[in-house]
Amino acid sequence: MTTFREYCQHRFNPLHVFCRLRRLGLPRAAARNVCWVYERGLYRLLL
């Protein structure tokens, strides 16, 4: 059984977010830039 923390680490992982943005149709470069900002600014604060 996975814990809530493990679930959040997976769902909010920058690579996972990148894949979801690509699936939504965002170009690769734009998705990469969004994820870079997300990882540096928000992800490190969350987890």
C-alpha positions as CSV (number, residue, x, y, z in Angstrom):
1,M,0.0,0.0,0.0
2,T,1.4,3.4,-0.9
3,T,1.2,6.3,1.4
4,F,-0.2,9.6,0.6
5,R,3.3,11.1,0.5
6,E,4.4,8.5,-2.1
7,Y,1.3,9.2,-4.1
8,C,2.0,13.0,-4.1
9,Q,5.6,12.4,-5.0
10,H,4.6,10.5,-8.0
11,R,1.8,12.7,-9.2
12,F,3.6,16.0,-8.7
13,N,7.0,14.7,-10.0
14,P,8.2,17.2,-12.7
15,L,8.6,14.4,-15.2
16,H,5.1,13.2,-14.7
17,V,3.9,16.8,-15.1
18,F,5.9,17.1,-18.3
19,C,4.2,14.0,-19.7
20,R,0.8,15.3,-18.8
21,L,1.5,18.7,-20.4
22,R,2.7,16.9,-23.6
23,R,-0.4,14.8,-23.7
24,L,-2.4,18.0,-23.5
25,G,-0.7,19.2,-26.7
26,L,1.9,21.6,-25.3
27,P,5.1,21.7,-27.5
28,R,8.1,20.0,-26.1
29,A,10.1,23.1,-25.4
30,A,7.3,24.9,-23.7
31,A,6.5,21.9,-21.5
32,R,10.2,21.6,-20.6
33,N,10.3,25.3,-19.6
34,V,7.1,25.1,-17.5
35,C,8.5,22.0,-15.7
36,W,11.8,23.6,-15.1
37,V,10.2,26.6,-13.5
38,Y,7.8,24.3,-11.6
39,E,10.6,22.1,-10.3
40,R,12.8,25.0,-9.2
41,G,10.0,27.2,-7.7
42,L,7.3,24.9,-6.4
43,Y,8.2,21.2,-6.3
44,R,11.1,21.7,-3.9
45,L,8.9,23.6,-1.5
46,L,6.1,21.0,-1.6
47,L,8.3,17.9,-1.1
